């Protein structure tokens, strides 16, 4: 039987046993957001949850439910509201016009997001957790990282992200947007959700930042990214809990 690590699936006794053994929580920072024609709209949360499930099964801890609201760039006028990759600001594979991309439904103002994260920290501290690891959607991850000291001071939670434990290399987890890195990770963890055939012949990769996944993505590359990040996160959590 597969080891249960998802918070919402645990009975109270199972929760207490896992918490006593390893008081670490893992928070997937997701969105419902355009990730090209080939990846699911929930790609951010799916990738981070799959990473954390593997970490929890290796060393212990409990994986929280995926978030789907998060901060991002924002623009609005009397006729429309655009955010995230709706807005071309450079750094993508090709330039493209500002547009509402299909399926994106996740934006939350920065202050509301920070309030939500702090409330999550308060609840987890009350429940008995001592470590909180979060990762996923880029702007969400960076906002979470900015709250690490406040979470420690207010709630006694030691927090970090996958970006905190790995140098800025192509093997950092979710280091692009819907391009070779994220596509390869999804190929490794949920291959049935990747549909490369959705790229029409000659179609340009709109609203995707990083290396072209049609050329550079592979499940082997995704597994390399996955394993180095599992190792780094496990080592960091073990180090923290041994110091307590």
C-alpha positions as CSV (number, residue, x, y, z in Angstrom):
1,X,0.0,0.0,0.0
2,X,1.3,3.5,-0.9
3,X,2.4,5.5,2.1
4,X,-0.2,8.3,2.8
5,X,1.4,11.7,3.1
6,X,-1.4,14.1,2.0
7,X,-2.8,16.1,4.9
8,X,-6.4,15.8,3.7
9,X,-6.2,12.0,3.5
10,X,-4.9,11.4,7.0
11,X,-7.1,10.3,9.9
12,X,-6.4,12.1,13.2
13,X,-4.2,9.2,14.6
14,X,-2.2,9.0,11.3
15,X,-1.7,12.7,11.5
16,X,-0.5,12.6,15.0
17,X,1.9,9.8,14.3
18,X,3.4,11.5,11.3
19,X,3.7,14.9,13.1
20,X,5.4,13.4,16.1
21,X,7.8,11.5,13.9
22,X,8.7,14.5,11.6
23,X,7.0,17.9,12.2
24,X,7.6,19.2,8.7
25,X,4.8,20.5,6.4
26,X,5.1,21.0,2.6
27,X,3.0,23.6,0.8
28,X,2.6,23.5,-3.0
29,X,2.2,27.0,-4.3
30,X,0.0,26.6,-7.4
31,X,-2.1,28.5,-9.9
32,X,-4.7,27.8,-12.5
33,X,-2.7,29.4,-15.3
34,X,-1.9,29.0,-19.0
35,X,1.2,26.9,-19.4
36,X,1.3,26.6,-23.1
37,X,-1.0,24.4,-25.2
38,X,0.7,21.2,-23.9
39,X,0.6,21.4,-20.1
40,X,-2.3,21.4,-17.7
41,X,-3.5,24.7,-16.2
42,X,-2.6,23.5,-12.7
43,X,1.0,22.7,-13.7
44,X,2.6,24.8,-11.0
45,X,0.8,23.0,-8.1
46,X,1.1,19.6,-9.7
47,X,4.8,19.9,-10.1
48,X,5.4,21.1,-6.5
49,X,3.0,18.6,-4.9
50,X,4.7,15.7,-6.7
51,X,8.1,17.0,-5.5
52,X,6.9,17.2,-1.9
53,X,5.1,13.9,-1.9
54,X,8.5,12.3,-2.8
55,X,10.3,14.3,-0.1
56,X,7.7,13.3,2.5
57,X,7.9,9.6,1.6
58,X,11.7,9.7,1.8
59,X,12.2,11.4,5.1
60,X,8.8,12.2,6.6
61,X,6.4,15.0,7.0
62,X,2.9,16.0,5.6
63,X,2.0,17.6,2.3
64,X,-0.6,20.3,2.4
65,X,-3.3,20.8,-0.2
66,X,-2.3,22.8,-3.3
67,X,-3.0,26.5,-3.3
68,X,-4.4,27.9,-6.6
69,X,-4.5,31.6,-5.8
70,X,-1.3,33.7,-6.1
71,X,0.3,37.1,-6.8
72,X,1.6,38.2,-10.1
73,X,1.9,41.2,-12.4
74,X,-1.4,42.9,-12.9
75,X,-3.1,45.4,-15.3
76,X,-6.6,46.5,-15.7
77,X,-8.6,49.1,-17.6
78,X,-12.4,49.7,-17.9
79,X,-12.7,46.7,-20.3
80,X,-10.4,44.0,-19.1
81,X,-8.2,42.6,-16.3
82,X,-4.9,41.0,-17.3
83,X,-2.2,39.4,-15.2
84,X,0.8,37.1,-15.2
85,X,1.7,35.8,-18.7
86,X,-1.2,37.8,-20.2
87,X,1.3,40.6,-20.1
88,X,4.3,40.5,-22.4
89,X,7.2,42.1,-20.6
90,X,10.1,40.3,-22.3
91,X,12.0,37.1,-21.5
92,X,9.7,34.8,-23.5
93,X,10.6,32.6,-26.4
94,X,8.8,35.1,-28.8
95,X,7.1,38.5,-28.3
96,X,3.3,38.4,-28.3
97,X,0.4,40.8,-27.9
98,X,-1.2,41.4,-24.5
99,X,-4.1,39.1,-24.2
100,X,-6.3,37.1,-21.8
101,X,-4.9,33.6,-22.0
102,X,-7.4,30.8,-21.8
103,X,-7.9,29.2,-18.4
104,X,-5.9,31.5,-16.2
105,X,-7.9,32.2,-13.0
106,X,-5.7,32.7,-10.0
107,X,-4.6,36.3,-9.3
108,X,-4.6,37.6,-5.7
109,X,-3.2,41.0,-4.6
110,X,0.1,40.9,-2.9
111,X,-1.2,42.0,0.5
112,X,-4.0,39.4,0.5
113,X,-1.5,36.7,-0.5
114,X,0.8,37.6,2.4
115,X,-2.1,37.6,4.8
116,X,-3.1,34.1,3.6
117,X,0.4,32.8,4.0
118,X,0.8,34.2,7.5
119,X,-2.5,32.7,8.5
120,X,-1.4,29.3,7.1
121,X,1.8,29.7,9.3
122,X,-0.3,30.4,12.4
123,X,-2.5,27.4,11.8
124,X,0.4,25.1,11.2
125,X,2.3,26.3,14.3
126,X,-0.8,25.7,16.4
127,X,-1.1,22.2,15.0
128,X,2.5,21.4,16.0
129,X,4.6,21.8,12.9
130,X,8.2,23.2,13.2
131,X,9.2,23.4,9.6
132,X,7.3,24.7,6.5
133,X,8.7,24.2,3.0
134,X,6.9,25.9,0.1
135,X,7.5,26.0,-3.6
136,X,5.7,26.4,-7.0
137,X,4.5,29.4,-8.9
138,X,7.4,31.9,-9.2
139,X,5.8,35.1,-7.8
140,X,4.2,33.0,-5.0
141,X,7.5,31.4,-4.1
142,X,9.3,34.7,-4.0
143,X,6.6,36.3,-1.8
144,X,6.7,33.3,0.5
145,X,10.5,33.6,0.8
146,X,10.1,37.3,1.8
147,X,8.1,36.2,4.8
148,X,10.5,33.6,6.1
149,X,11.9,35.7,8.9
150,X,8.4,36.9,10.0
151,X,7.1,33.4,10.1
152,X,10.0,32.4,12.4
153,X,9.6,35.4,14.7
154,X,5.8,35.2,14.9
155,X,5.1,31.5,14.9
156,X,8.5,29.7,15.4
157,X,8.3,28.1,12.0
158,X,11.5,27.6,10.0
159,X,10.6,28.2,6.4
160,X,12.4,27.8,3.1
161,X,11.8,27.1,-0.6
162,X,13.5,24.9,-3.2
163,X,15.2,28.1,-4.5
164,X,16.9,28.5,-1.1
165,X,18.7,25.1,-1.3
166,X,20.0,25.0,-4.9
167,X,22.2,27.4,-6.8
168,X,20.8,29.2,-9.8
169,X,21.3,26.5,-12.4
170,X,19.1,24.9,-15.1
171,X,18.3,22.2,-12.5
172,X,16.5,24.5,-10.2
173,X,12.9,23.4,-9.8
174,X,10.3,25.3,-11.9
175,X,12.9,27.7,-13.2
176,X,11.0,28.8,-16.3
177,X,7.4,29.1,-17.5
178,X,6.0,26.2,-19.5
179,X,9.3,25.7,-21.3
180,X,11.9,23.0,-21.1
181,X,12.3,22.9,-17.3
182,X,8.6,22.8,-16.3
183,X,7.7,20.6,-19.3
184,X,10.4,18.1,-18.4
185,X,9.4,18.0,-14.7
186,X,5.8,17.3,-15.7
187,X,7.0,14.6,-18.1
188,X,8.8,13.0,-15.2
189,X,6.1,13.2,-12.6
190,X,2.8,13.1,-14.6
191,X,3.6,12.1,-18.1
192,X,0.0,11.4,-19.0
193,X,-0.7,15.2,-18.6
194,X,1.8,16.3,-21.2
195,X,0.4,16.7,-24.7
196,X,3.1,17.8,-27.0
197,X,0.9,17.1,-30.0
198,X,-1.1,20.2,-29.0
199,X,1.5,22.3,-30.7
200,X,0.1,22.8,-34.2
201,X,2.6,22.5,-37.0
202,X,4.5,25.8,-37.3
203,X,2.9,27.3,-34.2
204,X,4.9,29.7,-32.2
205,X,5.3,29.1,-28.5
206,X,3.2,32.0,-27.1
207,X,3.6,33.1,-23.4
208,X,6.3,30.6,-22.6
209,X,9.6,31.7,-21.0
210,X,12.8,29.6,-21.2
211,X,14.1,27.0,-23.7
212,X,11.7,25.8,-26.3
213,X,10.2,22.5,-24.9
214,X,9.7,21.0,-28.3
215,X,13.5,20.9,-28.7
216,X,14.9,20.7,-25.1
217,X,12.3,18.9,-22.9
218,X,12.6,15.3,-21.9
219,X,11.5,13.0,-19.1
220,X,15.2,12.2,-18.4
221,X,15.9,15.9,-17.9
222,X,12.9,16.2,-15.6
223,X,14.1,13.3,-13.5
224,X,17.5,14.9,-13.1
225,X,15.8,18.1,-11.9
226,X,13.5,16.2,-9.6
227,X,16.2,14.1,-7.9
228,X,18.7,16.9,-7.2
229,X,15.9,18.9,-5.6
230,X,14.6,16.0,-3.5
231,X,18.1,15.4,-2.2
232,X,18.6,19.1,-1.4
233,X,15.3,19.6,0.4
234,X,15.6,16.4,2.4
235,X,19.1,17.4,3.5
236,X,17.9,20.8,4.6
237,X,14.9,19.5,6.6
238,X,17.0,16.8,8.3
239,X,19.6,19.5,9.2
240,X,16.9,21.7,10.7
241,X,15.2,19.1,12.8
242,X,18.4,17.6,14.1
243,X,19.3,21.1,15.5
244,X,16.0,21.3,17.4
